[in-house]
Amino acid sequence: MKLSFPGFKILDRYILGKFLATYFFAIAMIIVIVVLFDYVEKVDDFTELHAPLSAVIFDYYLNFIPYFINQFSCLFTFIACIFFTSKLAYQTEIVAMLSGGMSFRRLMWPYFLGALIIGTLSLAMNLWLIPITQQNIVDFESQYIKRRQNVQFDRHIYRQIEPGTFAYIRGYQYKSQRASFFALEEYADGTMVRSLEAADVKFDPETKRWSAPRYTTREFDSLEVETFTQYRNLDTLINLEVTELGRINELIKTMNIHRLNDFIDQQRAKGSDAINLIQVEQHARYAYPLGTFILTLIAVSLSSRKVRGGTGLHIGVGIALCFSYILFYRFFEEFAKSGTLPAGIAIWLPNLIYLLIAIYLYQKAPK
């Protein structure tokens, strides 16, 4: 059986061109507005901390833009489809196309090609580009934004480094690589059996070792008798990278897909309680770009029929549907993070629900 694809005609180029032009224009406008508001909010910090103009532009805003393009991508794909297609319908151009023998399925071809271009760009940004830009933003903000300095680290950090063994770190400072307090605790059957505690601990990023001038060990026997022993010159190596000390939700956003997959395997081996949060990020990087196709199908099916309310009615109904999609997406995302639903099911469920809505609207679209 020989596969064939529809030829790319002048009408296809017209629809694709208008679709992409409307999308990129809308994205450009919202990015300009977001950048202006963000600059007004942060200009005092830039001035007070003497951020160079080149750093503000190239290290911050140049890395800031891809994240927000991706955040608004689905919404403005949908708006571009609704706006352009409802305009065609209002001018009776779609009726003319269908009356001339073009099927509605054939009409969808340039729209899906546009969705493929936008979705591919979104996927590439999600998997590889945005993690790089997010790391650059974190580095810039830690240096030039007051309220963000050292905010990527909690005051109290508690991490499981292997089953039954936990590390507690208080007051970690990234610049000095020091913590005010460090404890290594071992548990058996839910009860602490021994611990190691030290103050004024320093981390060496080259050797991956933790050191302190003094430390104390505590051991508990079967009779719950506690034994203290004090030592000098702590020098220990544990299964904990300094990158893992950051807030998990901020840390994983700076990882490309390969590092993220490795990090999931690493945290699963340690029995980490942050697995749900990491898996949400992993699934979302694929699910969100796929939503571009679903919202495109909904938008074209909804706005291709000429109605009395015209473009305004299409845009109103369309935006309500699009925002409900985003709301459902965030709603199920929280279920996944809390462990109420498996991450894979929770993240992909909104796409499945709106795919069914898209199929229904497609069947009701003018043929």
DOLUMMAR-753073 format. One record per residue (C-alpha): residue number from 0; x, y, z. Coordinates in steps of 0.02 Angstrom, whole numbers. Last residue first. Example, Ala and Ser with C-alpha at 12.3 -4.5 7.8 and 13.67 -1.06 7.14 Angstrom:
BEGIN
ATOM  resi       x       y       z
ATOM     1     684     -53     357
ATOM     0     615    -225     390
// end
This chain:
BEGIN
ATOM  resi       x       y       z
ATOM   366    -926     972     325
ATOM   365    -966    1101     459
ATOM   364    -895    1050     630
ATOM   363   -1001     937     741
ATOM   362    -885     786     719
ATOM   361    -734     897     754
ATOM   360    -820     965     910
ATOM   359    -842     788     977
ATOM   358    -662     739     934
ATOM   357    -596     896    1021
ATOM   356    -698     861    1177
ATOM   355    -627     683    1181
ATOM   354    -452     756    1159
ATOM   353    -494     876    1299
ATOM   352    -520     733    1422
ATOM   351    -366     638    1362
ATOM   350    -254     791    1373
ATOM   349    -321     828    1548
ATOM   348    -282     646    1599
ATOM   347     -99     650    1541
ATOM   346     -28     737    1694
ATOM   345    -132     643    1823
ATOM   344    -109     470    1745
ATOM   343      80     483    1728
ATOM   342     103     562    1899
ATOM   341       7     425    1991
ATOM   340    -140     503    2085
ATOM   339    -154     559    2267
ATOM   338      37     571    2277
ATOM   337      34     753    2330
ATOM   336     129     804    2173
ATOM   335       8     705    2063
ATOM   334    -147     786    2137
ATOM   333     -64     956    2116
ATOM   332     -36     919    1931
ATOM   331    -219     868    1917
ATOM   330    -273    1045    1962
ATOM   329    -138    1128    1856
ATOM   328    -196    1034    1700
ATOM   327    -380    1059    1741
ATOM   326    -350    1247    1756
ATOM   325    -250    1251    1593
ATOM   324    -391    1159    1503
ATOM   323    -523    1273    1583
ATOM   322    -421    1420    1521
ATOM   321    -427    1351    1344
ATOM   320    -614    1315    1349
ATOM   319    -656    1489    1415
ATOM   318    -537    1564    1286
ATOM   317    -629    1473    1148
ATOM   316    -802    1524    1205
ATOM   315    -753    1708    1209
ATOM   314    -648    1700    1049
ATOM   313    -789    1617     953
ATOM   312    -918    1741    1019
ATOM   311    -808    1889     973
ATOM   310    -771    1824     799
ATOM   309    -954    1823     746
ATOM   308   -1098    1827     869
ATOM   307   -1218    1776     730
ATOM   306   -1123    1617     692
ATOM   305   -1014    1558     547
ATOM   304    -942    1386     585
ATOM   303    -753    1364     576
ATOM   302    -726    1432     752
ATOM   301    -761    1277     857
ATOM   300    -682    1145     745
ATOM   299    -529    1256     715
ATOM   298    -504    1294     900
ATOM   297    -536    1117     963
ATOM   296    -415    1042     836
ATOM   295    -283    1172     881
ATOM   294    -310    1140    1066
ATOM   293    -277     954    1042
ATOM   292    -124     982     933
ATOM   291     -45    1107    1056
ATOM   290     -85     990    1202
ATOM   289      57     880    1139
ATOM   288     178    1018    1192
ATOM   287     110    1009    1372
ATOM   286     115     819    1387
ATOM   285     299     795    1347
ATOM   284     382     911    1472
ATOM   283     238     879    1592
ATOM   282     284     695    1608
ATOM   281     459     731    1676
ATOM   280     406     876    1786
ATOM   279     269     770    1866
ATOM   278     396     629    1887
ATOM   277     509     745    1988
ATOM   276     370     797    2107
ATOM   275     312     618    2131
ATOM   274     490     558    2167
ATOM   273     516     687    2305
ATOM   272     497     560    2448
ATOM   271     669     490    2408
ATOM   270     697     303    2423
ATOM   269     882     324    2384
ATOM   268     871     213    2230
ATOM   267     718     313    2174
ATOM   266     818     474    2195
ATOM   265     957     411    2081
ATOM   264     838     342    1949
ATOM   263     741     507    1949
ATOM   262     904     605    1937
ATOM   261     959     503    1786
ATOM   260     795     544    1697
ATOM   259     814     729    1742
ATOM   258     994     733    1682
ATOM   257     940     664    1514
ATOM   256     787     779    1503
ATOM   255     886     938    1537
ATOM   254     897     991    1719
ATOM   253     872    1171    1779
ATOM   252     686    1145    1811
ATOM   251     731     997    1923
ATOM   250     822    1110    2046
ATOM   249     681    1235    2069
ATOM   248     551    1104    2119
ATOM   247     682    1010    2220
ATOM   246     735    1159    2325
ATOM   245     923    1151    2323
ATOM   244    1021    1027    2429
ATOM   243    1027     901    2286
ATOM   242    1150    1012    2193
ATOM   241    1272     987    2338
ATOM   240    1279     803    2292
ATOM   239    1234     677    2427
ATOM   238    1300     500    2444
ATOM   237    1415     540    2589
ATOM   236    1602     575    2605
ATOM   235    1669     620    2776
ATOM   234    1806     725    2856
ATOM   233    1767     774    3036
ATOM   232    1918     845    3124
ATOM   231    1896     812    3310
ATOM   230    1791     684    3403
ATOM   229    1658     676    3539
ATOM   228    1566     518    3593
ATOM   227    1391     512    3666
ATOM   226    1303     349    3712
ATOM   225    1113     339    3729
ATOM   224    1031     194    3821
ATOM   223     870     142    3733
ATOM   222     884     -34    3805
ATOM   221     916    -102    3629
ATOM   220    1064      17    3609
ATOM   219    1061     197    3551
ATOM   218    1217     279    3479
ATOM   217    1264     463    3468
ATOM   216    1416     531    3377
ATOM   215    1485     706    3402
ATOM   214    1587     818    3286
ATOM   213    1728     944    3291
ATOM   212    1830    1049    3168
ATOM   211    1710    1012    3023
ATOM   210    1724     932    2851
ATOM   209    1607     872    2714
ATOM   208    1681     789    2559
ATOM   207    1632     804    2376
ATOM   206    1819     810    2330
ATOM   205    1802     959    2212
ATOM   204    1644    1038    2286
ATOM   203    1721    1042    2462
ATOM   202    1580    1064    2589
ATOM   201    1610    1153    2755
ATOM   200    1524    1116    2921
ATOM   199    1509    1246    3059
ATOM   198    1427    1125    3182
ATOM   197    1431     934    3183
ATOM   196    1316     789    3221
ATOM   195    1330     601    3186
ATOM   194    1183     488    3225
ATOM   193    1144     312    3281
ATOM   192     998     191    3305
ATOM   191     851     306    3265
ATOM   190     687     209    3267
ATOM   189     571     179    3119
ATOM   188     615      -5    3104
ATOM   187     800      42    3092
ATOM   186     855     222    3070
ATOM   185    1022     305    3036
ATOM   184    1049     494    3055
ATOM   183    1183     608    2982
ATOM   182    1178     783    3055
ATOM   181    1251     948    2995
ATOM   180    1237    1123    3071
ATOM   179    1288    1301    3023
ATOM   178    1316    1252    2842
ATOM   177    1458    1310    2729
ATOM   176    1489    1314    2541
ATOM   175    1537    1500    2562
ATOM   174    1433    1557    2412
ATOM   173    1300    1421    2430
ATOM   172    1258    1453    2612
ATOM   171    1176    1308    2706
ATOM   170    1084    1360    2864
ATOM   169    1036    1188    2927
ATOM   168    1079    1019    2853
ATOM   167     995     854    2899
ATOM   166    1054     695    2812
ATOM   165     951     535    2818
ATOM   164     994     349    2815
ATOM   163     861     212    2820
ATOM   162     857     183    2633
ATOM   161     994     291    2555
ATOM   160    1032     478    2550
ATOM   159     864     533    2620
ATOM   158     866     723    2625
ATOM   157     816     852    2756
ATOM   156     861    1035    2725
ATOM   155     812    1169    2851
ATOM   154     840    1350    2799
ATOM   153     785    1303    2623
ATOM   152     904    1333    2479
ATOM   151     851    1416    2315
ATOM   150     823    1575    2415
ATOM   149    1012    1603    2428
ATOM   148     991    1776    2353
ATOM   147     817    1782    2278
ATOM   146     749    1924    2385
ATOM   145     898    2033    2341
ATOM   144     904    2005    2154
ATOM   143    1078    2035    2079
ATOM   142    1190    1887    2124
ATOM   141    1068    1745    2163
ATOM   140     956    1814    2026
ATOM   139    1091    1796    1892
ATOM   138    1139    1618    1939
ATOM   137     955    1565    1949
ATOM   136     922    1646    1779
ATOM   135    1069    1554    1700
ATOM   134    1006    1390    1772
ATOM   133     833    1427    1702
ATOM   132     906    1463    1529
ATOM   131     993    1294    1524
ATOM   130     838    1201    1584
ATOM   129     734    1299    1455
ATOM   128     838    1242    1305
ATOM   127     843    1051    1322
ATOM   126     682     956    1352
ATOM   125     554    1095    1369
ATOM   124     629    1205    1233
ATOM   123     636    1059    1111
ATOM   122     457    1011    1154
ATOM   121     394    1190    1129
ATOM   120     483    1205     961
ATOM   119     408    1038     908
ATOM   118     235    1092     965
ATOM   117     246    1256     868
ATOM   116     302    1172     706
ATOM   115     179    1027     727
ATOM   114      37    1148     768
ATOM   113      75    1240     605
ATOM   112      71    1075     510
ATOM   111     -90    1033     601
ATOM   110    -167    1196     542
ATOM   109    -105    1170     365
ATOM   108    -190     997     357
ATOM   107    -353    1042     445
ATOM   106    -436    1098     284
ATOM   105    -409     923     214
ATOM   104    -511     850     357
ATOM   103    -644     981     327
ATOM   102    -656     917     149
ATOM   101    -619    1031       2
ATOM   100    -748    1015    -138
ATOM    99    -778    1196    -184
ATOM    98    -923    1206     -63
ATOM    97    -802    1169      80
ATOM    96    -684    1308      27
ATOM    95    -827    1431      -5
ATOM    94    -904    1395     166
ATOM    93    -731    1424     242
ATOM    92    -719    1593     155
ATOM    91    -889    1652     220
ATOM    90    -810    1815     286
ATOM    89    -864    1766     463
ATOM    88    -788    1592     438
ATOM    87    -619    1663     385
ATOM    86    -621    1781     534
ATOM    85    -670    1636     647
ATOM    84    -517    1543     580
ATOM    83    -393    1684     613
ATOM    82    -448    1728     789
ATOM    81    -484    1551     848
ATOM    80    -322    1480     780
ATOM    79    -216    1623     849
ATOM    78    -306    1610    1018
ATOM    77    -270    1423    1028
ATOM    76     -88    1440     982
ATOM    75     -85    1585    1104
ATOM    74    -142    1479    1250
ATOM    73     -34    1330    1205
ATOM    72     124    1437    1193
ATOM    71      99    1548    1346
ATOM    70     214    1453    1463
ATOM    69     333    1407    1321
ATOM    68     357    1589    1271
ATOM    67     375    1628    1456
ATOM    66     520    1508    1478
ATOM    65     603    1560    1315
ATOM    64     601    1747    1365
ATOM    63     691    1741    1534
ATOM    62     855    1678    1461
ATOM    61     875    1832    1349
ATOM    60     804    1933    1494
ATOM    59     933    1878    1622
ATOM    58    1108    1842    1559
ATOM    57    1095    1939    1395
ATOM    56     994    2094    1441
ATOM    55    1025    2114    1627
ATOM    54    1205    2053    1609
ATOM    53    1240    2179    1468
ATOM    52    1162    2319    1572
ATOM    51    1280    2279    1716
ATOM    50    1192    2242    1883
ATOM    49    1247    2373    2009
ATOM    48    1165    2293    2163
ATOM    47    1061    2448    2199
ATOM    46    1018    2482    2016
ATOM    45     969    2305    1967
ATOM    44     877    2282    2131
ATOM    43     777    2442    2103
ATOM    42     740    2391    1923
ATOM    41     660    2228    1979
ATOM    40     473    2265    1975
ATOM    39     484    2388    1829
ATOM    38     588    2260    1733
ATOM    37     462    2122    1765
ATOM    36     317    2230    1704
ATOM    35     413    2278    1546
ATOM    34     467    2097    1513
ATOM    33     288    2034    1533
ATOM    32     218    2167    1414
ATOM    31     351    2133    1281
ATOM    30     322    1945    1301
ATOM    29     134    1969    1278
ATOM    28     158    2064    1116
ATOM    27     286    1943    1045
ATOM    26     174    1794    1083
ATOM    25      27    1876     994
ATOM    24     135    1919     842
ATOM    23     209    1743     840
ATOM    22      36    1661     841
ATOM    21     -43    1779     714
ATOM    20     104    1753     594
ATOM    19      99    1565     621
ATOM    18     -88    1552     579
ATOM    17     -81    1679     436
ATOM    16      65    1588     355
ATOM    15     -12    1416     378
ATOM    14    -179    1473     306
ATOM    13     -99    1560     155
ATOM    12      27    1421     125
ATOM    11    -115    1295     126
ATOM    10    -216    1402       6
ATOM     9     -68    1412    -113
ATOM     8     -53    1222    -112
ATOM     7      46    1091     -16
ATOM     6      -2     926     -93
ATOM     5     -93     801      18
ATOM     4      14     655      73
ATOM     3      23     483      -6
ATOM     2      60     312      66
ATOM     1      74     166     -55
ATOM     0       0       0       0
// end
